[in-house]
């Protein structure tokens, strides 16, 4: 495991997170009912990536299109967070540069808050689109 990732693991553990570590894939930990990842970045010790994968499954091509619209809407407004689709699911992530692992750990509470805000905004856009879709047939009748 890269030295910086081991330092992040130790610092997260000191903050009370139950961290699972894998030398190839990185770190995983639970927060507010969701599983988060900090992937290993062996080629760039200053680059940190916090991922919240699979928070919204995409069950149809139509929903995929709605998700792209929602991701675009949220990405325009969200601080630091990028939403994107991966293999039929929607993921959220924060990419950041920190000279030392401790800088990433110190910023982690804000990053987690930003991710949660972006996920809520995405859900709001998706639910509004679904409600509008359900209301359409009633208007046509």
Secondary structure, DSSP 8 states (H G I E B T S, - for coil): --HHHHHHHHHHHHTT--EEEETTTEEEEEETTEEEEEE--TT-TTEEEEEEEEEEE--SHHHHHHHHHHHHHHHHHSSSEEEEEETTEEEEEEEEE-SSHHHHHHHHHHHHHHHHHHHHHHHHHHHHHHHHHHHHHHHH-
